[in-house]
């Protein structure tokens, strides 16, 4: 295999598989060496990802891991869930969700390198990399009720991983979670310490531990999917975020996940950043899109009051290249499972950080959405 050299920003040289071997272009002026090395997650333990497990067979987990299996035939992908009905559907001709192109992807990969099962323990034990893709709804009780994200399902996953893990694991958050959730997962994993187990996600205290055992690195890898175009979003994403610790161990884990995405996504579309930045980017992206919806709906109220045509205003505003036309369509408001949940999570984070003005700003975006719905209902005879 042809080899070239990559010089990282820290001055170190690393080897990776050549992009041409997986169908990716390489710029002539780039010095990159791609060979799939085994990456050290701690001193004495090395890893190469051949088995991936996804806990959660819902919309995000099922779709994203089906595409991963399709694009990475050299990796075995196991999607597991506690719901027997959901897994039964994934193994049938009637999938539990509909997305254009998903049926064809699953049909091609299922039984080859894509498997759906209820055997969570086995999948976790055999996996090198574990995705957590479970619901994080808005809390309906306790501190943060009505705003904060409910992480109970994420915590259950983390405890299960800590309980049954038998070697080094890269744990990847795909669920939309609040800032510092990776640290919560890390603390759960570290609290389940067994003899011979080393944990290096935050303090790296046991970096020199040479005993065979279990180690964890936690990454953030949020999805940006829109219903109806999920497969297209996964195959040709605007960007892929990979957040991790700013340490040699964290960088190694991020490189491993980056290598997986290199199977079909160009390097310039893969962004590596800190865990907190990755988590906040997901919330901010949905908040900005919700903001645009509320902004044009607020303008529509003014248009209605003075007799202007909001569609004409939106078209004219959208032709400004600095603004653009996307999400500038007056409507009944935003719905779905993400925008309001992530807005409220951002509001709660701002309140928790003693940033009341910031919290009020994003709360008003959500308030305009409720105002629009109320106005729409009132207009129906």
C-alpha positions in Angstrom: 0.0 0.0 0.0 1.2 3.5 -0.9 2.2 5.5 2.2 2.5 9.2 2.8 3.2 11.1 6.0 0.9 13.2 8.0 2.4 15.9 10.3 0.0 16.8 13.0 -0.3 20.2 14.6 1.7 19.0 17.6 4.6 18.1 15.3 4.2 14.4 15.6 3.9 12.1 12.6 1.3 9.4 12.5 0.3 6.6 10.1 -3.1 6.0 8.7 -4.6 4.1 5.7 -4.2 5.9 2.5 -7.5 7.6 1.5 -7.2 6.2 -2.0 -7.6 2.7 -0.6 -11.1 3.7 0.5 -12.0 5.8 -2.4 -11.2 9.3 -1.0 -9.2 12.0 -2.8 -5.9 13.3 -1.5 -4.8 16.8 -2.2 -1.5 17.0 -4.0 0.1 19.3 -1.4 -1.0 17.3 1.6 1.5 15.3 3.5 -0.7 12.5 4.9 0.1 8.9 5.8 -2.9 6.8 6.3 -2.5 3.3 7.6 -4.9 1.9 10.1 -2.7 1.6 13.2 -3.7 0.3 16.6 -4.1 3.3 18.8 -2.9 3.2 22.4 -5.8 4.1 24.8 -3.4 3.7 27.7 0.1 2.4 28.3 0.2 -1.2 27.4 -3.3 -1.5 25.9 -3.8 -0.9 22.1 -6.9 -1.0 20.1 -8.1 -1.4 16.5 -11.8 -1.1 15.9 -13.3 -4.1 14.3 -16.6 -4.4 16.2 -19.0 -1.6 16.9 -22.0 -1.8 19.3 -24.8 0.7 19.3 -27.1 0.7 22.4 -30.4 2.1 21.2 -32.2 0.9 18.0 -34.3 4.0 17.6 -34.3 6.7 14.8 -30.7 7.9 15.3 -29.1 4.6 16.3 -30.7 2.4 13.7 -30.2 4.8 10.8 -26.7 5.9 11.6 -25.3 2.5 12.3 -27.0 1.0 9.2 -25.2 3.5 7.1 -21.9 2.9 9.1 -22.2 -0.9 8.3 -23.0 -0.1 4.7 -19.9 2.2 4.3 -17.6 0.1 6.4 -17.9 -3.6 5.3 -14.8 -4.4 7.3 -16.5 -3.5 10.6 -19.1 -5.6 12.3 -21.9 -3.5 13.7 -24.3 -4.7 16.4 -27.4 -2.6 17.2 -28.9 -3.6 20.5 -32.0 -2.6 22.4 -34.1 -3.7 25.4 -37.3 -3.7 23.2 -37.9 -7.1 21.7 -40.6 -5.7 19.4 -38.2 -3.1 18.0 -35.4 -5.6 17.3 -38.0 -8.0 15.8 -39.0 -5.2 13.4 -35.4 -4.4 12.4 -34.9 -8.1 11.6 -38.1 -8.2 9.4 -39.2 -6.6 6.1 -41.1 -3.9 8.0 -38.5 -1.7 9.7 -39.7 0.3 12.8 -38.9 3.6 11.0 -39.2 4.9 7.5 -36.5 6.8 5.7 -36.0 6.9 2.0 -33.1 4.5 1.2 -33.0 2.9 4.6 -34.7 -0.3 3.5 -32.1 -0.9 0.8 -29.2 -0.2 3.1 -30.4 -2.6 5.8 -31.2 -5.3 3.2 -27.7 -5.1 1.8 -25.9 -5.3 5.2 -28.1 -7.2 7.5 -26.7 -10.6 8.3 -23.4 -9.7 6.6 -21.9 -7.1 9.0 -25.0 -5.5 10.5 -26.9 -7.3 13.3 -29.8 -6.5 15.5 -30.2 -8.1 18.9 -31.4 -7.9 22.4 -28.2 -9.4 23.8 -26.7 -6.2 25.1 -24.2 -7.8 27.4 -22.6 -9.8 24.7 -22.5 -6.9 22.2 -20.8 -4.7 24.8 -18.2 -7.3 25.7 -17.3 -7.9 22.0 -17.3 -4.3 21.0 -14.2 -2.1 20.6 -16.4 1.0 20.2 -19.8 1.5 21.8 -22.3 4.2 20.7 -24.9 5.4 23.1 -28.0 6.4 21.2 -30.9 6.6 23.5 -33.6 9.2 24.2 -32.8 12.3 26.3 -36.2 13.9 26.8 -36.9 17.0 28.8 -37.2 16.2 32.5 -40.7 15.9 33.9 -39.7 15.8 37.5 -37.0 16.9 40.0 -34.4 19.6 39.5 -34.6 21.2 36.1 -38.2 19.9 35.5 -39.5 21.2 32.2 -36.1 22.4 30.9 -33.2 20.1 31.7 -32.4 17.0 29.6 -33.3 13.7 31.4 -30.2 11.5 31.2 -31.6 8.5 33.0 -31.3 6.3 29.9 -27.8 7.5 29.2 -26.8 6.7 32.8 -28.3 3.2 32.5 -26.2 2.6 29.4 -23.0 3.8 31.1 -23.6 1.6 34.1 -24.2 -1.4 31.9 -21.0 -0.8 30.0 -19.0 -0.4 33.2 -20.6 -3.7 34.5 -19.8 -6.0 31.6 -16.8 -4.4 29.8 -13.8 -6.7 29.6 -11.3 -4.6 27.8 -10.5 -1.1 26.6 -13.6 0.6 25.1 -14.3 3.8 23.3 -17.7 5.1 24.4 -19.4 7.5 21.9 -22.3 9.7 22.8 -24.7 10.1 19.8 -27.6 11.2 21.9 -28.1 14.9 22.2 -26.8 15.6 25.7 -26.1 18.7 27.8 -22.6 20.1 28.2 -20.4 18.0 30.6 -22.5 14.9 30.1 -19.3 13.1 29.0 -17.9 13.8 32.4 -21.0 12.3 34.0 -20.6 9.2 32.0 -16.9 9.1 32.9 -17.7 9.4 36.6 -20.2 6.5 36.4 -17.6 4.3 34.6 -14.9 5.3 37.1 -17.2 4.5 40.1 -17.4 0.9 38.9 -13.7 0.3 39.3 -12.6 -3.4 39.5 -9.2 -4.8 40.2 -7.0 -4.3 37.2 -9.2 -1.6 35.8 -7.7 1.8 34.7 -9.7 4.9 33.9 -8.0 7.8 32.2 -10.8 9.9 30.7 -10.1 13.0 32.9 -7.2 12.8 35.3 -4.9 10.3 33.5 -3.6 9.3 36.9 -3.2 5.7 35.8 -1.5 6.4 32.5 1.4 4.3 33.5 -0.7 1.3 34.6 0.5 -1.7 32.7 -1.9 -4.3 34.2 -4.3 -5.9 31.8 -7.8 -4.6 32.5 -10.5 -2.2 31.3 -10.1 1.4 30.2 -12.6 3.9 28.7 -12.4 7.0 26.5 -15.6 9.0 26.1 -16.3 10.9 22.8 -19.1 13.1 21.7 -20.4 12.5 18.1 -23.8 14.2 17.7 -26.0 13.6 14.7 -27.6 16.3 12.5 -30.5 14.5 10.9 -33.7 15.8 9.4 -36.7 13.5 9.1 -37.2 12.5 5.5 -33.5 13.0 4.5 -31.7 11.1 7.2 -29.8 8.7 4.9 -28.7 11.6 2.7 -27.7 13.5 5.8 -25.6 10.5 6.9 -24.0 9.8 3.5 -23.3 13.4 2.6 -23.2 15.4 5.9 -22.3 19.1 6.0 -19.9 18.1 8.8 -19.1 15.4 11.3 -18.3 16.5 14.9 -16.0 14.4 17.0 -15.4 15.7 20.5 -12.9 14.3 23.0 -10.4 15.0 25.7 -7.4 17.2 24.9 -5.0 14.4 25.8 -3.0 11.8 24.0 -5.5 9.1 25.0 -8.4 11.3 23.9 -6.7 12.2 20.6 -6.1 8.5 19.9 -9.7 7.7 20.5 -10.8 10.6 18.2 -8.4 9.3 15.5 -10.0 5.9 15.6 -13.5 7.3 15.1 -12.1 9.7 12.4 -10.7 6.6 10.6 -14.1 5.0 10.5 -15.7 8.2 9.0 -12.8 8.4 6.5 -14.4 5.4 4.7 -16.8 7.8 3.0 -16.4 11.3 4.3 -13.6 13.7 3.2 -11.3 15.0 5.9 -12.3 18.6 5.6 -15.9 17.7 6.6 -14.7 16.0 9.9 -14.2 18.4 12.7 -12.3 17.4 15.9 -12.9 19.6 18.9 -13.2 19.4 22.7 -16.0 17.4 24.2 -17.8 20.5 25.6 -17.5 22.3 22.3 -19.0 19.3 20.4 -22.0 19.1 22.8 -22.6 22.8 22.7 -22.4 22.9 18.9 -25.3 20.4 18.7 -27.5 22.5 21.0 -26.5 25.7 19.3 -27.2 24.4 15.8 -30.7 23.5 16.7 -31.2 26.7 18.7 -30.1 28.8 15.7 -32.5 26.9 13.4 -35.3 27.4 15.8 -34.4 31.0 16.1 -34.8 31.5 12.4 -38.3 29.9 12.5 -39.4 32.2 15.3 -37.8 35.2 13.7 -39.8 34.9 10.5 -43.0 34.1 12.4 -42.5 37.2 14.5 -42.2 39.2 11.3 -45.3 37.5 10.0 -47.3 38.9 12.9 -46.1 42.4 11.9 -47.0 41.7 8.3 -50.5 40.7 9.2 -51.0 43.8 11.3 -49.9 46.2 8.5 -51.1 44.3 5.5 -47.7 43.2 4.1 -47.0 39.9 2.5 -44.7 37.8 4.7 -43.7 35.5 1.8 -42.4 38.5 -0.2 -40.6 39.8 2.8 -39.0 36.4 3.5 -37.9 36.1 -0.1 -36.3 39.5 -0.2 -34.6 39.0 3.2 -33.4 35.6 2.2 -31.7 36.9 -1.0 -29.1 38.6 1.3 -26.2 36.3 1.0 -25.3 36.9 4.6 -28.7 35.5 5.7 -29.9 33.0 3.1 -33.4 31.6 2.5 -33.4 28.4 4.5 -35.8 28.2 7.5 -37.3 31.5 6.5 -40.8 30.2 5.9 -43.7 31.5 8.0 -45.6 28.6 9.5 -47.4 27.4 12.6 -44.0 27.0 14.2 -41.5 24.3 14.8 -42.4 20.9 16.2 -40.7 17.6 16.3 -38.6 16.1 19.0 -35.4 18.3 18.9 -35.8 22.0 18.6 -37.9 22.8 21.7 -36.1 20.1 23.8 -32.7 21.5 22.9 -33.8 25.1 23.3 -35.0 24.4 26.8 -31.8 22.5 27.6 -29.8 25.6 26.5 -32.1 27.8 28.7 -31.5 25.6 31.7 -27.7 25.5 31.1 -27.6 29.3 30.9 -29.6 29.6 34.2 -27.3 27.1 35.8 -24.3 29.2 34.8 -26.0 32.3 36.3 -26.5 33.9 32.8 -30.1 35.1 33.2 -30.0 37.4 30.1 -28.8 34.6 27.9 -31.5 32.3 29.3 -34.2 34.8 28.7 -33.0 35.3 25.1 -33.4 31.7 24.2 -36.6 31.3 26.2 -38.1 34.1 24.1 -37.3 32.1 20.9 -39.4 29.3 22.4 -42.1 31.8 23.6 -42.6 33.1 20.1 -43.1 29.6 18.9 -45.9 29.1 21.4 -47.3 32.5 20.5 -47.5 31.5 16.9 -49.3 28.2 17.7 -51.8 30.0 19.9 -52.4 32.7 17.2 -52.9 30.0 14.5 -55.4 28.1 16.6 -57.3 31.3 17.4 -57.6 32.1 13.7 -59.3 28.8 13.0 -63.1 29.4 12.9 
